[in-house]
Amino acid sequence: PPRQAPNGVAVPARVAEEDAGPPARGLEPDRLYQDLFAGQARHKQRQRAMEAKDGDEIERTRFKKRSLSAPVDTMLSVRRLHDFAARRDAKIQQMRAEAAVEEMAECDIRVGLSEASQELMKNRKHGGHLALYKEAALRQMKRDKAREEADKAELEQLQQLQRKPAKMKLPDDLSVEAIREKVQNRTKDWVEKNMRAWEKAEKNKQEQKERREAAEKQAFQDARDAVSKLTRNIRAQARPKLHKWQKDQKERMQTAEKEAQLAQEKQEAKEAKKEVVAGSFESAEHVLHVLNSAVAKRCMSLPEDAQVMGRLNTLMGPISEVLEEYRYANECSLKNVGRCALEKMESCSLFRGGVLMEDWEGWHACVEPDQVQQLSDDFDELMACAADAQGTLLSLMGPTARCNPKSLQRRWPVQAKYVQPRGSALADFAYNPGVKEVGAAAAKARVLYGPSEGQRCYRHLTDLARCSLVFPDATALREGLWHFIDRFEVVDVRNYYHTSWQTLLGLKYVEVLIVVETPEVHVCEVRLEEACFFDARMEAEPRMAHVVG
């Protein structure tokens, strides 16, 4: 009720308030502090609610049940990740904005508190606390209005994010190809990095091992040298001392022994060389004796027939000249280091149904070699096929590039050489002897295969189509043989350098049988020989023609 004056008149409310004096100390600051704490509590509650909502959303989208057999949509996964990233960025921006608003509000409250405290201290004397209440109410209204606007903006933003667009264009860095390329690049970088590290570790390990082995070897060598030195010293101390004349006599004896040993070695080497030459080349008398015995057994006559011996004696001169040519060629061939390897190499045949093996392997397995023969028994048909096969064989052996057989016959006639042949890069040249003559082929078939095969003896003629490759020495011939076997279909290899295949006259060469298609299959002969034996054969052919004729 209004206070009354002493005279009974009512005092106005404003005057009563002014007379009442300032309010109780601490009333206005306590209220402002309560508002500050309430705002902070609301901010923390809202932040916890948003975090709980984000966690629920993440759990809901991450652990969504899906059938194992259902196909995986890569673009849908990429869009989901993109949407989640966009929502997360929007929420982060919103939380930052709210934090800024709250910070501004707290700042205003702090400023208001300081100003209110100052104003309170000033206005306590003047009764200005009512204006302070009004200012606090206005600030509270402003904060409420700002909070409502922020909530409204947050609601609109969430609604906009929840609204799923029909078609969304992904950024270039979120496409499937870009992601796959990034994954591949990172995987490649990781693999290269690990490989470099592994190689470096292996290199260090190998270097450590080498250093350790070198140190052990050096230590062993040092110990060995020390033991040897100690042994020499002990022997030197234990050795009896000789006078000067005894030392000179001992040196002369040692020198004489060395000279005698050297002379004996030279004599043994000379005798061994003579034995080799004598074993390889027979005398003319021995050759004539062998021929006479063979002819006598075939013709059912006596070897001591005077008429036959008289005819054979006329062949003594030509055969001696032929043997002399082959002796000289053999001496030239023995100067090369590859001759020894050729003499040790076995001949090869087909075993077990077409497998090219050395003869000793087949004999060790108790297996007979496969027969190598022509497909036809008709002699005329074989000679016609041999003419076609000769052209094909020359095209394989001679020019670098294949050409027409007719043009090749003009470029490479019979009994001519072709330099730098295609058959082997190690050969000096190839020689074309031509197709075997009809009379010589028929005689060979009747003499060698007629007694056992009869009319089917012609199928054993495998040298109707033939060619020769001439090499500079035995080493090149051996290497060329291996290259030849690798390039062509070889069915038989006869090594006349080996002791089991030596000829009566001492001619050395390697005979190889190959298969060509013309288009019929035909077996051809390729002779590999050294240049020295080829020259000797060219020189001996006229004399051998006189012997055979």
Protein Blocks (a to p, Z undefined) as FASTA:
>chain_A
ZZddfkopacdfklmmmmnopadehklmmmmmmmmmmmmmmmmmmmmmmmmmmmmmmmmm
mmpccdfkbccdfklmmmmmmmmmmmmmmmmmmmmmmmmmmmmmmmmmmmmmmmmmmmmm
mmmmnopmmmmmmmmmmmmmmmmmmmmmmmmmmmmmmmmmmmccfbdcddfklcmklmmm
mmmmmmmmmmmmmmmmmmmmmmmmmmmmmmmmmmmmmmmmmmmmmmmmmmmmmmmmmpcc
ddfklmmmmmmmmmmmmmmmmmmmmmmmmmmmmmmmmmmpccfklmmmmmmmmmmmmnop
afklmklmmmmmmmmmmmmmmmmmmmmmmmmmmmpmklmmmmmpccdddeehiiacdfkl
mmmnopacdddddfbfbfklmmmmmmmmmmmmmmmmmmmbdcdfklmmmmmcghiacehi
fkbmkbmbdcdebjadfklmmmmmmmmmmmmnommlmmmpcklbgcddddfblmlmmmmm
mmmmmmmccfbdcdfkbmklccfkopacddddddddfkbccddddddddfklmmmmmmmm
mmmmmmmZZ
